[in-house]
Amino acid sequence: MKAYTEHSRGEVICGVVIALLILGLPDYSSAADMIELTALSSMERIGQDQEINGAATVEIKAARNEVESFQVVVAAREESISIVKVEISDLVGQDGSKIAGANIRLFREEYIRVRMSTPRAELPPGLYPDPLVPFDPETGKPIEPLTSTSKRWGEPATISGHDMYAVPFEVFKGQNQAIWVDVHVPKDVAAGTYRGQLSVHAKGAVTEQIPVTLTVWDFTLPDGPTHKNHFGSFGNIARSFGVERGSDRFKEIEMRYCQEMAEHRINPPIPSHLLPEVNDDGSLNISTERHKALKEFMTRFHVTDFEIPRARFSRLPSSTLRPDYKTISPANEEKTKRYYRDFYKYLKDNGWEKRAYAYMLDEPNLRENYEQVLVLGRLVHEAVPQLKCLVVEQTYPQDPSWPDIDPAVDIWCPLWSFIDRDSISDKLAHGDEVWSYTALVQRSPRYHPQYERVKDLDPPYWHIDRPLLVYRVPTWINYQYGITGLLYWSTVTAVIEPWFNPAFAHPRHYNGGGFLFYPGVPCGIDGPVASMRVKNLRDGMEDYEYLALLEQRAGAKAAKEIVDIVAPNWWNFSKDWNHFIAAREKMAEQILR
């Protein structure tokens, strides 16, 4: 009887298999039948239901001390799949040298909803991949998924884990899930070709791999950013994490944001608790403890720009209706000058003065504001003639009848759509600097010298519902104009709902405007979660390093000839990511020569 039963069971199993084959249902003898892996560049996006148009292998190129990224799309071809693990091997060179896995970070791309379009958006509402949930956060341990357990049915449950995590994850039939990969090329690695593979493991012991090839070029990028920049402060993180501003926990979270900024080649704002204390007479109180901490901060995060906070003694009334709107008492004038003299000396004593500046005023849009700029600039220059004053204003007057603020301004910072090549060239010829910045969606003003030509044109505004390229191209265009700095008003502004509707409302939705880092709260991370947009900004900052190296070795003309190909001006730049890859490779070839 036993033999009969086993024989019958075997006949039944064979019959089921034959029936499946006759019906044409999938046979998962091969991992490729379940999982399709496709490579994308860092400048592309893939929707959950979008048809995949990528490569079968990953091929990237980078300099030493550069971070190069790519994406691998996990697609479920025939049936829904459960991914339990994603890993990448060491990248091994022909001589056996390695870029170890410790230099490679994996992220799962989370989808964010754009409910209402940004004004003049190029892309429609919908779901966009943007936040990058890390597989291994700074803790070194994977994020534990949210679970609920109880010892017995009906008893209170114990909740553990977090709502947002990297693995495991489901990919439903016909859908996609992209993985973001950052490869940091060490400074001491040999030039050459390195190979490895990224593996995706699904339930049922199913594994699929995609080959990864990295070419390391024989030159090295500097540690800190060559392109000057200012990206706001971190005050809003107190609200995001429910902590008191200035508390010990706030400072810990703030430091993690600073680290994230530095990793993306952006100068982090210097925390106020690290700066020298200011005495009532304007002099500085330089404590050994604070100085040591600031020195460690500057070194650790490769800070290249130093903003001297505006002297509290020189605050001018904000109301232009007051007759004393540009008046500072003689006593406060002296305190202000002492403050700037002492601060600049402190920086010079530590070798930090070369790229120091005083941030004077934002968008002086009234005649009275222009007059205030003149007062503030005079005080700074009388105290320290070599200290540069930055004003967020275009390089031509808003109204010709207003005072000329040129004597007070050393660094001009126009909005992208306010930029005028001729007046910028004039400021540069007279020894000033020019930075650029973006905010909201603003076209050229009527007082733009070329208004009729540019009034209906759009620069690369920064929002989620625009192509990722808009975050990479500004450094290229800046080089085109001789602009040496980039300013952004915030990376952590308050939005409607950070993970569900990350829109700055003013009163329209500006999706992702002033918001480049997601608070790590749903991931159990006391710090930021990076976006795909800030990764592309980092790549643009690295592109600028290539331009600077090429200019050093072959002259500005050689660099500008390449920029001309992809970024002729603020209103006309390539929308094809392949053009940027080709231009970058051309720069590398010329640098290597």
C-alpha positions in Angstrom: 0.0 0.0 0.0 2.9 2.4 0.8 4.5 1.8 -2.6 1.2 2.4 -4.3 0.7 5.7 -2.5 4.2 7.1 -3.4 3.8 6.0 -7.0 0.4 7.7 -7.2 1.8 10.9 -5.7 4.5 10.9 -8.3 2.0 10.5 -11.1 0.0 13.4 -9.8 3.1 15.7 -9.6 4.1 14.8 -13.2 0.6 15.4 -14.3 0.6 18.9 -12.8 3.9 19.8 -14.4 2.6 18.6 -17.8 -0.6 20.6 -17.4 1.4 23.8 -16.5 3.5 23.3 -19.6 0.5 22.7 -21.8 -1.2 25.9 -20.3 1.9 27.9 -21.0 2.3 29.1 -17.4 5.8 30.3 -16.4 8.6 27.9 -15.5 10.9 29.5 -13.0 13.9 27.2 -13.6 15.8 30.4 -14.5 16.1 33.5 -12.2 15.9 35.7 -15.3 12.3 34.4 -15.8 11.4 36.0 -12.5 13.7 39.0 -12.1 14.9 41.4 -14.8 17.8 43.7 -13.9 18.4 46.8 -15.9 21.0 49.6 -15.5 20.2 53.3 -15.6 22.4 56.4 -15.3 22.1 58.7 -12.3 20.3 61.3 -14.4 17.3 59.1 -15.3 14.1 58.2 -13.4 11.9 55.1 -13.8 8.3 55.0 -12.8 6.7 52.1 -11.1 4.8 51.1 -14.2 7.1 52.5 -16.8 8.5 50.5 -19.6 12.2 49.9 -19.0 14.7 51.2 -21.5 18.1 50.6 -19.9 21.3 48.6 -20.3 22.1 44.9 -19.5 25.4 45.9 -17.7 26.6 48.8 -15.5 29.5 50.8 -17.0 30.7 53.9 -15.1 33.8 56.0 -15.1 35.2 58.3 -12.4 38.3 60.0 -11.0 39.9 59.2 -7.7 38.1 60.8 -4.7 34.9 61.0 -6.7 31.5 59.4 -6.0 29.9 58.0 -9.1 26.3 56.6 -9.0 24.2 54.3 -11.1 20.8 52.7 -10.7 19.7 49.1 -11.1 16.0 48.5 -11.8 14.5 45.3 -10.4 11.5 44.4 -12.5 9.0 41.5 -12.0 8.5 40.0 -15.4 5.9 37.3 -15.0 4.9 37.2 -11.3 5.1 39.3 -8.2 8.4 38.7 -6.4 9.7 39.3 -2.8 13.2 40.6 -2.7 15.0 39.6 0.5 18.5 40.8 -0.1 20.5 43.1 -2.4 24.3 43.1 -2.3 27.3 44.2 -4.4 30.7 42.6 -4.5 34.1 44.2 -4.2 35.2 45.8 -7.5 38.4 44.0 -8.5 41.1 45.3 -10.8 43.2 43.2 -13.2 46.2 43.4 -10.8 44.0 42.1 -7.9 43.6 45.6 -6.4 40.1 46.2 -4.9 37.5 48.9 -4.3 36.0 47.2 -1.2 32.3 47.1 -0.5 32.9 49.5 2.4 33.2 52.2 -0.3 29.9 51.3 -1.9 26.5 52.2 -0.6 23.1 50.9 -1.6 19.7 52.7 -1.4 16.2 51.7 -2.2 14.4 54.5 -4.1 11.1 55.5 -2.4 8.3 57.0 -4.4 6.9 60.4 -3.5 3.6 61.9 -4.6 3.4 65.1 -6.5 -0.3 66.0 -5.9 -0.3 69.5 -7.5 2.1 70.6 -10.2 4.8 73.2 -9.6 4.2 76.3 -11.7 5.6 75.7 -15.2 6.4 72.1 -14.4 7.8 70.0 -17.2 6.4 66.8 -15.8 2.8 65.8 -14.7 1.6 65.0 -11.2 2.1 61.5 -10.0 4.6 59.3 -8.2 8.3 60.1 -8.5 11.3 58.2 -7.1 13.3 60.7 -4.9 14.1 59.7 -1.3 17.0 57.2 -1.0 16.4 54.8 1.9 19.8 53.4 2.9 20.4 49.6 3.1 23.0 50.2 5.9 22.5 53.5 7.7 25.3 55.1 9.8 24.4 52.7 12.6 25.9 49.9 10.4 22.7 47.8 10.8 19.9 47.5 8.3 16.7 49.2 9.1 14.4 46.8 10.8 10.9 46.5 9.2 7.9 47.5 11.2 6.5 44.4 13.0 3.8 43.7 15.6 4.1 40.6 17.8 2.2 39.2 20.8 2.8 36.1 22.9 -0.8 35.1 22.8 -3.8 35.9 20.7 -5.7 38.9 22.2 -2.9 40.1 24.3 -1.2 43.6 23.8 1.2 43.6 20.9 4.8 44.7 20.9 5.6 47.1 18.1 9.2 47.2 16.8 11.0 48.4 13.7 10.2 51.2 11.3 7.7 52.2 8.7 10.3 52.9 6.0 13.1 50.5 5.2 15.2 49.2 2.4 14.7 45.4 2.4 12.7 43.2 2.1 10.5 44.7 -0.5 7.8 43.5 -2.9 7.8 44.0 -6.7 4.4 43.3 -8.2 4.0 41.7 -11.6 4.7 44.3 -14.3 6.2 46.8 -11.9 9.7 48.2 -11.1 11.7 49.0 -8.0 15.0 50.9 -8.5 18.1 50.5 -6.4 20.5 53.5 -6.2 24.2 52.8 -5.9 27.0 55.2 -4.8 30.6 54.1 -5.5 33.2 56.2 -3.8 36.6 55.8 -5.5 39.4 56.0 -2.9 42.2 58.5 -3.3 44.9 55.8 -3.2 43.4 53.4 -5.7 45.3 52.6 -8.9 43.9 53.8 -12.2 42.4 51.1 -14.4 39.3 48.9 -14.8 37.5 47.3 -11.9 34.8 44.6 -12.2 32.2 43.1 -9.9 28.5 42.4 -9.8 25.3 43.4 -8.1 23.1 40.5 -6.9 19.4 40.5 -6.1 18.0 37.6 -4.1 14.3 36.7 -4.0 12.4 34.3 -1.9 12.8 30.7 -3.0 16.6 30.9 -3.3 16.3 32.8 -6.6 19.3 35.1 -7.5 19.9 37.3 -10.4 23.1 39.4 -11.1 24.1 42.3 -13.2 27.8 43.0 -14.1 29.4 46.2 -12.9 32.4 47.8 -14.6 34.2 50.9 -13.2 36.9 52.7 -15.1 39.1 54.8 -12.7 40.9 57.7 -14.4 44.4 58.7 -13.4 43.6 62.0 -11.7 42.2 63.0 -8.3 39.5 65.4 -7.2 40.1 67.7 -4.2 38.4 66.9 -0.9 36.4 70.1 -0.6 34.3 71.9 -3.2 36.1 74.3 -5.6 32.8 75.8 -6.6 31.8 78.2 -3.8 28.4 77.7 -2.3 25.9 78.6 0.5 22.8 76.4 1.1 21.1 77.9 4.1 20.8 76.7 7.7 19.3 73.8 9.5 16.9 75.5 11.9 13.9 73.6 10.6 15.2 70.2 11.6 14.0 70.9 15.2 10.4 70.8 14.0 11.0 67.7 11.8 12.5 65.7 14.7 10.5 67.1 17.5 13.5 68.4 19.4 14.4 71.7 21.0 16.6 73.9 19.0 20.0 74.1 20.6 19.6 71.0 22.7 22.2 68.2 22.7 20.1 66.0 20.5 19.5 68.8 18.1 23.2 69.3 17.8 23.8 65.6 17.1 21.1 65.6 14.3 22.5 68.9 13.0 26.0 67.4 12.8 24.6 64.4 10.7 23.1 66.9 8.3 26.4 68.7 8.1 28.1 65.4 7.3 25.5 64.7 4.5 26.1 68.1 3.0 29.9 67.5 3.0 29.4 64.1 1.4 27.6 65.9 -1.5 30.4 68.4 -2.0 28.4 71.2 -0.4 29.8 73.4 2.4 27.7 72.7 5.5 26.5 75.8 7.5 28.8 76.2 10.5 26.9 75.5 13.7 26.6 78.6 15.9 27.7 76.7 19.0 31.2 76.2 17.4 31.8 79.9 16.6 33.5 82.3 18.9 31.3 84.1 21.4 30.8 87.8 20.9 31.4 90.2 23.7 29.2 93.3 24.3 31.9 95.5 22.9 32.1 93.6 19.6 35.3 91.7 20.4 35.5 87.9 20.3 35.8 85.5 23.2 37.8 82.6 21.7 37.5 79.6 24.0 39.9 76.7 23.7 37.1 74.1 23.6 35.1 75.9 20.9 38.1 76.6 18.8 39.2 72.9 18.9 35.7 71.8 17.9 35.5 74.3 15.1 38.9 73.2 13.8 37.8 69.6 13.8 34.6 70.6 12.0 36.5 72.5 9.3 38.9 69.6 8.7 36.4 66.7 8.9 33.9 68.3 6.5 36.5 69.9 4.1 34.8 73.3 4.5 36.2 75.8 1.9 33.9 78.8 2.4 33.4 80.6 5.7 30.4 82.9 6.2 31.1 85.5 8.9 27.7 86.0 10.6 26.4 89.6 10.3 27.2 91.7 13.4 24.3 92.0 15.7 25.2 95.6 16.4 24.5 96.6 12.8 20.9 95.5 12.5 18.9 98.1 10.6 15.1 98.6 11.0 13.1 96.4 8.6 10.4 99.0 8.3 11.2 101.6 5.6 8.6 103.9 7.1 10.9 104.8 10.0 13.1 107.8 9.4 16.1 106.0 11.0 16.0 103.0 8.7 19.7 103.4 7.7 21.0 104.8 11.0 23.5 103.0 13.3 24.7 104.8 16.4 28.4 105.7 16.6 28.8 103.3 19.5 27.4 100.4 17.5 29.4 101.4 14.5 32.6 101.0 16.5 31.4 97.7 17.9 30.5 96.4 14.4 34.0 97.3 13.1 35.7 95.7 16.1 33.6 92.5 15.5 34.6 92.2 11.8 38.2 93.0 12.5 38.5 90.4 15.3 36.6 87.8 13.3 38.7 88.2 10.2 41.9 88.1 12.3 40.7 84.9 13.9 40.1 83.3 10.5 43.4 84.5 9.1 45.3 83.1 12.1 43.8 79.7 11.2 44.1 79.9 7.4 40.3 80.2 6.8 40.1 83.8 5.5 40.8 83.1 1.8 37.1 82.4 1.0 35.5 84.3 3.8 32.6 86.6 3.2 29.9 88.6 5.0 26.3 87.8 3.9 24.8 91.3 3.9 21.3 91.3 2.6 18.7 89.3 0.7 17.0 90.8 -2.4 17.1 94.6 -1.6 14.0 95.4 -3.6 13.4 99.0 -2.4 15.4 102.2 -2.7 15.7 102.2 1.1 17.2 98.7 0.9 19.9 99.9 -1.5 20.7 102.7 0.9 21.0 100.1 3.7 23.4 98.0 1.7 25.6 101.1 1.3 25.7 101.6 5.1 26.4 97.9 5.9 29.1 97.6 3.2 30.8 100.7 4.3 31.2 99.4 7.9 32.6 96.1 6.8 35.1 97.6 4.3 36.2 100.3 6.8 36.9 97.5 9.3 38.4 94.9 6.9 38.9 96.2 3.3 39.7 92.7 2.1 36.6 91.0 3.5 34.0 90.4 0.8 30.4 91.4 1.1 27.7 89.3 -0.5 24.4 90.7 -1.5 21.6 88.6 -3.2 21.0 91.0 -6.1 21.4 91.1 -9.8 24.4 92.8 -11.5 22.3 95.8 -12.8 20.1 98.2 -10.8 16.4 97.5 -10.3 15.8 101.2 -10.9 18.5 103.5 -12.4 17.4 106.3 -10.1 18.4 104.3 -7.0 21.9 104.7 -5.5 24.7 102.7 -7.0 25.5 99.9 -4.5 28.6 98.8 -6.4 31.0 100.2 -3.8 29.4 98.1 -1.0 29.1 94.8 -2.9 32.0 92.4 -3.7 29.9 89.2 -4.5 26.7 89.7 -6.5 24.2 86.9 -6.5 21.4 87.1 -9.1 18.5 84.7 -9.6 19.1 82.5 -12.7 16.4 84.2 -14.7 17.8 87.6 -13.7 21.2 86.9 -15.1 22.7 89.2 -17.8 26.0 88.2 -19.4 27.2 91.8 -20.3 26.7 93.3 -16.8 28.2 90.1 -15.2 31.3 90.5 -17.4 31.5 94.1 -16.4 31.5 93.3 -12.6 34.1 90.5 -13.1 36.3 92.9 -15.1 36.3 95.3 -12.1 37.3 92.6 -9.6 34.0 91.6 -8.2 32.7 88.0 -7.9 29.3 86.7 -9.1 27.4 83.7 -7.6 24.0 82.6 -8.7 20.9 81.3 -7.0 17.4 79.9 -7.5 14.1 80.1 -5.6 10.5 79.3 -6.5 9.7 79.9 -10.3 10.7 83.4 -11.3 11.1 84.6 -14.9 13.2 87.6 -15.9 12.0 91.0 -14.5 10.9 93.9 -16.8 14.1 95.7 -15.8 16.3 92.9 -17.3 18.6 94.5 -19.9 17.5 91.9 -22.5 13.9 91.5 -21.3 12.2 91.2 -24.7 14.5 88.4 -25.6 14.3 86.4 -22.4 10.9 87.2 -20.9 9.3 84.0 -21.9 12.2 81.7 -21.3 12.8 79.4 -18.3 16.1 78.5 -16.5 16.5 75.0 -14.9 14.2 75.6 -11.8 14.7 73.1 -9.0 11.7 70.9 -8.2 10.8 67.2 -8.1 8.4 67.4 -11.1 11.3 68.4 -13.5 14.0 66.3 -15.0 16.9 65.4 -12.7 19.3 67.1 -15.1 18.2 70.5 -13.8 20.2 69.8 -10.6 23.3 68.9 -12.5 23.5 71.6 -15.1 23.8 74.9 -13.1 27.5 74.5 -12.3 28.2 74.1 -16.0 26.2 77.2 -16.9 27.9 79.1 -14.0 31.3 78.3 -15.6 29.9 79.5 -18.9 29.4 83.0 -17.4 32.5 83.1 -15.1 30.1 82.6 -12.1 32.1 81.0 -9.2 29.4 80.3 -6.6 26.0 78.8 -6.1 23.5 79.8 -3.4 20.2 78.1 -2.4 17.9 79.4 0.2 17.3 76.1 2.1 17.7 72.3 2.0 15.2 71.7 4.9 12.4 74.2 4.5 9.0 73.3 6.1 6.8 71.4 3.6 3.3 70.1 3.8 4.2 66.5 4.6 7.9 65.5 4.1 7.3 61.9 3.0 3.8 62.2 1.4 3.5 65.7 0.0 6.9 67.4 0.1 5.7 70.7 -1.3 6.6 74.2 -0.2 3.3 76.1 -0.4 3.6 79.8 -1.3 0.6 79.7 -2.1 1.1 77.3 -5.0 2.9 74.0 -4.6 6.6 74.1 -5.2 7.4 70.4 -5.0 10.7 69.9 -3.3 11.5 73.6 -3.4 14.0 74.4 -0.7 13.9 70.7 0.4 16.7 68.4 -0.6 16.9 66.1 2.5 14.0 64.0 4.0 13.9 63.7 7.8 14.9 60.2 8.7 12.2 59.8 11.3 10.2 57.0 9.5 13.4 55.1 9.0 14.5 55.4 12.6 17.4 57.6 11.5 18.3 60.7 13.6 19.5 62.5 10.6 18.8 63.2 6.9 17.8 60.8 4.1 19.3 62.1 0.8 17.3 62.6 -2.4 18.1 61.7 -6.0 18.1 65.5 -6.6 21.0 66.2 -4.2 22.9 63.3 -5.8 22.7 65.0 -9.1 23.7 68.3 -7.5 26.8 66.6 -6.1 27.6 65.3 -9.6 27.3 68.8 -11.0 29.8 70.0 -8.3 32.1 67.2 -9.3 31.8 68.2 -13.0 33.0 71.6 -11.9 36.1 70.0 -10.4 36.8 68.6 -13.9 36.3 72.0 -15.4 38.7 73.5 -12.9 41.3 70.8 -13.5 41.0 71.2 -17.2 41.4 74.9 -17.0 44.6 74.5 -14.9 46.1 72.1 -17.4 44.9 73.3 -20.7 43.5 76.8 -20.2 40.0 78.3 -19.8 39.3 78.1 -23.5 39.6 74.3 -23.6 37.1 74.0 -20.8 34.7 76.5 -22.2 34.6 74.8 -25.6 33.2 71.7 -23.9 30.7 73.7 -21.8 29.5 75.4 -25.0 28.3 72.0 -26.3 25.9 71.2 -23.4 25.2 74.6 -21.6 25.4 77.7 -23.9 23.3 79.8 -21.4 20.7 79.8 -18.7 17.8 79.3 -21.1 19.3 76.9 -23.6 21.0 73.7 -22.3 21.0 70.1 -23.3 18.1 67.9 -22.0 19.9 64.7 -23.0 21.9 63.1 -20.2 24.1 61.2 -22.7 25.5 64.6 -23.8 26.8 65.3 -20.2 28.4 61.8 -20.0 30.1 62.4 -23.3 31.3 66.0 -22.3 32.6 64.7 -19.0 34.6 61.9 -20.7 36.0 64.4 -23.2 37.1 66.6 -20.2 38.7 63.5 -18.6 40.6 62.7 -21.8 42.0 66.2 -22.1 42.9 66.3 -18.4 44.8 63.0 -18.8 46.7 64.4 -21.8 
